[in-house]
């Protein structure tokens, strides 16, 4: 009996030592080394045994801390070099250091410049697109090829390949042509009546049609073919796929060119698993996205939603400690990269004659507010107009003293829901002006047409406050554009807490766009804040946008892609 007890005790001691003591001891030793500042590798995964899951969680935390330390050291090196702010030149040098002189290949639906016929003339037109605002400076900094849908009515006359910017070309626009039927099915149908409302929680029912899905697949294949042609002679090309229009493209490219370094950035929110699950082609979309080496979202919350969707919808190993998805021999890394705008480092002057600008608009007012949107049901235009009406009802002393200028760029007008919100907005503006307007003054100046960036920038500088009250937005770059456009003067940003930008700009007046009283109160607060507080808030926001600008976004994304590439090469060797 004694021998048996000794045997059981010995076996128990050995099991405890093997399954608990050794993993914990390894983690403790690693922690000690990290605290001492020694660059040691994280410990191996703990065994799946008694307390093994706890050891595994701590090991995952150890890896995360190691990555954070590495990132901090890289940033410290950049700061020691005297370059704490990302600039166009710094991005060029960074890309050359990481990738040599290899060109960058961007794929998006929206082209950076379209050519439109204006009588007998053909002129360039920049679209009202946050994506173009963000990616234009990157391509001018890095060079390469931008593959996009040629949608301008004079694009075919100008040609399939165009050097941009036209005054001093630094990269090439490669246009892909689509038939009206293909554009209707792929863009207006599956992308914008299916995926767009699916990902935005704005109570609009997604519509999924098999014919639209067929066009979506076909167009993804056509863009992949054009991209493969453009990078045929380039070794290990860098590919930046943009947005929900091309969920299938990363896998198509990776299968044809395994050496390509492919990232996909998803510019809109990623909802929870239950919401995504209503899409009939959920698995095909996820598998297409996972063809990328790197998938980026605006926030960590969207990354978590995506990983949970993958975990519950398809076969694959989710490594939560590393935020990766492993399928076979391929690993996809999932990371947050909050997108931004180019910094206005040179400042800029307000319009020379405020009265003359207002007179040209047919506007008067002591206080000027501005809103800049595409006409889209996610942007909350009707809700904003209700809040403006409520503001004038609660504070009638501002009638005749405050004018709000709404820039509204028509968008996706073939879709019935967009036509409806366009008509609703027009009617609300007409009624509000009729009910509250006075001789020589209207509360709303509504400009429903395309405006280029120079025009919009002038409105940003003219305004005392800007309203960004979207019902749901991945980021919303209008908020950051307004801040970047401001000089050392003040100005107030009223910002929806449901826009991704609210996580980075807490000094804005954050509102619930569904709460009319909340938004009306924010308008009053915007024009009555003490000057010192307005300037302090704007100064902090301006610093945030300046230091976390579009060049930094591109640099961090490309750095992560380079790091993944190096790790992949080491494993292959």
N, C-alpha and C positions, 0 to 999 in steps of 0.2 A: 504493500500500500504506500509506504514511504517513497519507494522508488518511482511509483506512478505519479505521486504528487510532485516529486522533483522533476520528472520528465515534463509534466504539464506546466510547471513553473518555468522551466527552461524554454519551452516552446513559446509560452506567453511573453517572456522577456525578449526573445528573439523577434517575435512579431511586432511588439511595441517599438523595439529599437529600429526595426527596418521600416515600419509604416508611419511612425510618428516622430520619433526622436531624430532620425537622420534628416528628414525633410525640414523639420523646424530648425535644426541646427544649421543646415545649409542656408536657410533664409536669414537666420540671426547673424551668421557670419557675413552674408552679403550686405545686410543692413549696416553692420558695423563698418565694413569697407566703404560703403556709400557715404556714411556720415563723416568718414575721415577724408572724403574727397578723392578716393582712389577710383580710377575708371575701370572697374571690373565688370565682367559680363554678368547678367542676371543668372540666378540658379536655374537648373533644369526643372521641368515640370515635376510636381509632386506625384507620387503614386496614388492611384485611386483606391484607397484603403481607409482604415480607421482615421478620421480627421484629415484624410487626404484632400477632400474638397476645400477645407479651410486653408490648407497649405497651398493649394492651387490658386485660390483667390488672392492670397498674399503675394504669391509669385507673380501673378498678373499685375498687381499693383506695383511690384518691384520693376517690372518691365516698363510700365507707364512712366514711373519716376525716372528711369534711365533715359527714355526718349525725351522727357521734359528737360532734363539736365543737358542733353546733347543740343536740343533746340536753343536753350538759353545760352550755351557756350557759343553757338554759331552767331546768335544775335549780338553777343558781347564782342565777338571779333569784328563784326561789321561796325559796331559803335566805336570801337577802338580805332578803326580805320577812318573815323570822322564822317561816316555816312549813316546817320541814324534814320534818315528819311529816304524812302525809295524814290528814285527819280528815273526818268527815261534812260539816261546814260548808265545809271547803276544797273538797271535791268538788262541792258545790252551786254554790259561786262559780265553780269552774273550768268546769263544764258551762254555766253561764249566760254566761260570758265567751266560750266557744268556740262555743256553739250558740244563744245567746239563751235564751228560755224554752220552747223546743220540748221536748215530752215524750219520754221514752225508751220504746221498745217492746221488751219481752223476750219471746222465744218459747222455751218448754221443755216437755218432756213432763211433768215433775214440777211439781205446783202448790205454791206456798209454804205454803198452809194447806188442809187438807181438813176437811170436816165429817163427823163420824161419829156414829152413833146409839149412845147409851149408856143402854139402858133407854128411859125416856120423854124423856130429855134429848138434846140435840144439842150436842156439844162440838167445839171446834177441836183439830186435831192437826197438829203440824209433822212432816214426814217426816224420816227419818234419811237425809239427803242432803247431801253436800258442796256440790252445786250450789246448793241452797236456802240453805245457810249462807253461801255467798259472795255470792249475788245479792240476798238480802233487804235487807242494809244499803244497797246501791246504789239499789234502788228507793225505799227510804224517804228516801234523800238527794235523789234526782233527781225522783221522781214519774213518772207515765206509766201505761202499761198492760202487764200481764203476762198473756200468752196461754198457757194450759196445759190439760192434760187434766183434766177434772173426774172424779176417781176415787173420792172419798169416798162412802160409802153414803147420806149425807144431803145431798150437794152439790146435788142437784136441788131439794130442799126449800128450801134457803137461796137458791139462785138462780144465774143464769148470770153476773151481774156482782156483784162483792163489793168493798167498800172495805176496804183493809188498810193498816196493822194495825187491827183492829176498834175498839180503844180510841181511836185517833186516826188516821183514814185519811189516807194521803199518796199512795196510788196505787190503781189498780183492777185486780182479778183478773178476767180474761175467760176463762170456762171453755168448752172445746170438748168436746162429748159424743161418745163412741164406743160402738158396739155391742160386745157380748162377742166376736163374731167378728172385728171390726176390731182390737180390742185384742189378741186372741190372735195374729193374723197380723202386725200391724205392730210391736207392742211385744215380746211374748214370742217371736214367731217371728223375723222378719228382724232386728230390732234386737239382741235378746239371745241368740238362738241362732245368729245369723249374724255381725253386725258386732262384737259384744262379744268373743267368743272369737277372731275374726279379728285384732283389734287387740291383744289381750293374749296374750303368749307364755306360756301356762300349759298347753300340751299338751292342750287341749280342742279337738276337731275341730269347726269351724264347720259349720252345717247351712243350706243354701240351698234354699228351696222356691219355686217360681214363684208359688204362691198367696200366700205371705207377702210376696213382692216386690210383688204387686198391691195388697195392703192397705197396704204401706208407702207406695207412690206415692199411693194414694187419701187416706191420712191426711195426708201432706205437703200435698196440694192443699187439703184441708179447713182445715188450720191456716193456710195462705196466704190462703185466702178470708176467714177470721175476722180475720186481721191486717190485710188490706187494708180491710176494713170499719171497723176501729177507727181507722185512720190516714187515712181518706178526706179529712178536712178539714184535714190537717196538711201544710204544705209542707216538702219535704226532710226527711222523718221519719228519726229515728235508730233503727235496728233492730239488736238484739243477739240473734242466733239461737244457741241453746245445744245443742251436743252432737250425737252420732251419730244421734239419732232423726230429725234434720231435714236430712240431707245434700242433699236436693232443693229445700228451701225457698228458699235464697238466689236461685237462678235464677228460680223462679216469681215471687218478689216483684219482682226487678229487671226482669223482662220487663214486668210490669204497671205498676210505678212506677220508671222509670229515675232519677227524682230522689231516691229513697230512698238513704240512706247505710247500707249493709248490712255488718255484720260477722258472722262465724261463728266461735264458739270451740269447739274440739274438746277435750273434757275428759278424753279417754282417750288412750293412746299412738297414734302412727301408725307401723305397722311398715314393714319394707322392701318394695321393689317386688315381690319374689317372693311374699311372703305375701299382699299385696293382690291379686295377679294371679289367685288362685283364685276370687275373687268373680265370678260370671257377669255381674253388672251394674256392673262396675268403672267403665266409661266413663261411664255415666249418673250414678253417684255423684260422680265427679270433676267432670263438667260442672255438676252442680247446685251443688257447693261453690264452684266458680269463678265462679258468679254473684255472689258476695260481693265487695265492694270490699276487704275485709280478712279474712284467715283466720288465726286465732291458735291456737297450741299452747302447751303448758307449757314445752318446751325447744327449743333450737336444733336438737338432734338430730332431733326429730320434724319440724321444719320442713324439714330437709334430706331426710328420708325422703319427705315429701310431694312436694317439688319433683322429686325423682328419679322418683317414681311418675308424676307428670304428664308429665315429659319423655319417659318410655318408653312411656306408654300412650295418649296422645292428641296431636293436632296443636296446637301452640302454641309460642310463643317464651319460653323460660326465661331471664330475666336474672339470673344468679347474683349479680352484683355488687350488684344492688338487691333481690334476693329477691322477684321479681315474676314473674307469668305473664301474657303478653300474647296475647289471642285476639281478632282483629279490632280493634274500637275499644275493647275493655274490658280493663282491667288489674286483676289481683288481686294484692294485696300479702300476703306471708306472713311472720308475725312471731312470736317467742316472747314470751309473757306469763305468767310463773309466777303462778298464782292463789294467793290467801292468804285469811286470815280477818280479821274485825273485831278491832282491838286492844282488849285489856282495859286501857285507859289508866287506869282508876280502881283497878286492882288488885283486891282482893277478899279476903274473910276465909276461912280454912279452916273446915270444919265445927266448930261450937263444942265438940262433945263427940265425939271420935273413937271412944271406946269405945261410946257410944250408937249411932252410925251402924253400927259393926261388929256390934253386938248385934242391930240390926234386920235385918241381912243374915244373921244366924246364922253370923257369921264371927269368927275370932279371929286374932291375929297381931301380931308385933312389926314385920314388914315387910309392906307392901301393894303389890301390882302391879295394873295395870288394863289391859284391852284393850277397845276400842270398835269394833265392826265390824258391817256387814251380813253375813248368812250368805251368803257368796259364795266360790266356789272360787278366786278370785284373791287372797283375803285371807290364805290360809295358816293357817287355824285348826287343821287336823289337825297340820300341821308344828309349830306353836307348842306344842300339847299334848304332842307327842313331846319337844320341847326342855325343857318344864317337868318331865316325868317324868325325863328324863336329869339335870336339875339336882338333883333330890332324890336320885337314885341316886349322883351324884358327891359331893354335900355333904349327907349325911343329917342332919347337925347342925341343918339349917334346917327339918326336919320339925316341925310344931307352931309354928314361928316365922314362916313366910312363907305368906301366902294370896294367891292370884291371883283377881281379880274379872273375869270376862269378860262384857261386855255384848254381846249378839248379837241384832240386829234381823232378824227373818225377812224374806226378800226373794225375789221371783220364784218363789214356791213352786209355781207351776203347772209349772215346767220340771223335768224328771226329774233333771237334773244337780244342781240346787239342792236338791231333795228328798234326793238321795243324800248331799251334803255336810252337810246338816242332820242326817240320821240318823247319819252317821259321827261328827260332832262330839259329839252327845248320848251316843253309846255310848262314845266315848273319855273323856269327862268322867266318866261313871258308873264305868268300869273303873278309871281313875286314882284316883278318890276311894275306891273299894272296896279297891284294892291298897295305897294309901299312907296313907289317912286313919286318924286315931286318935280316941279318945273326946274329943268336944268340939272337934275340929279336922278340917277338910277342906282339901286343897290348892287346890281350884278351887271358886269360887262362880260358878255359871253362871246368867245371867239372860237368858232367851230371850224378849224382848218388846220392844215399842217403848218408848223412853225419851225424854223431852223434853230440851231443852238445859239446863234448870235441874238436872235430875237428873244428867246426864252431867257438867256442870261441877262438881258436888259430888264426884263420883268422881275427876275430874282433880285436885282440890285435896287429896283424902284420900290419894292414892297416893304412894308413894315412887318408883315408876318406872312408865312406860307402855311397852307393847310394840306396835309397828306393824311387822309382819313379813309384809307382802303379797308375793306371788310376782311381781307386776308391777302397777304403778300409774302412772297419768299424773302424779299429784301425791300424793294422800292427805292430806286436810286434818285428819285426826285428829291427826297429828303436830304441826301448827301450832296446833290447838285446845288441845292439852295444854300447849304452851309458853305460849300466850297466857293460859291460865287460872292459871298459876303467879304467885304474888306474889314478894316478895323472898326467899322461902324457896328451898331447893334442889329437887332432883328430877332424875331421869335419864330420858332418852328412848332406848329401844332401837329402832333404825330399820333397815328393810330397805334395802340399797343398790340395790334394784331399784324403789324408789319415787322419784318425781320429787323429793319433798321432801329426799332425801338430798343433792342438789346444793346446797341452800341451808342445810342444817343439819349441817355437818360435825362440830359438837361433840356430836352424838348418838353413841351407841355403834352404829356401822354394822355390820350382820351380813349373812351370806348365809342367807336363811331355809330353804334346802334343806339346810344344814349343821347338824345337830342339836347337835354338839359346840360349834360356834361360838356358837349362840344360847344354849345352856346356860351357857357361859362368860361371855357378856355379862350374863346374869341375876346370876351371882355377882359380877361386877365392879360391876354397878349398885348392889348393896347393901353393897359393901365399899370403894367409892371414898372417898378422904378428903373431909371436908366442904368444904374450901376448893376442891378441884377440882370437886366437884359444883356448887357455887355459881358458880364461874367459867364453867363450861360452860353452865349454865342462863342466866346473865346475858347471855352472848354470843348465845345463841339467842333470848332474849326481845327483845334489841335488834334482831336481824334481822327477827323477825316484826312487831315494832312499827313499824319503819321501812319495811317492805315489806308493808303490810297490804292488805286488800281494796279500800280506797278508792284506794290508790296503783295497784293493778292496774286498776281501772276508769278512773282518771284517765289512765294511760298508754295504755290501749286506745282511749279516746275521743279523746285527743289525736292519736293516730296516724290515727284515722278522720277527724278534722277536717282534719289536714294533707293527707290524700289527697283529701278533698273540695275543699279550696282549690286543689290542683294540677289536679284535674279541671275545676273551674270556669275556671281560667286557660286551659287548653287549649281548652275550648269557646268561650271569648271570642275 
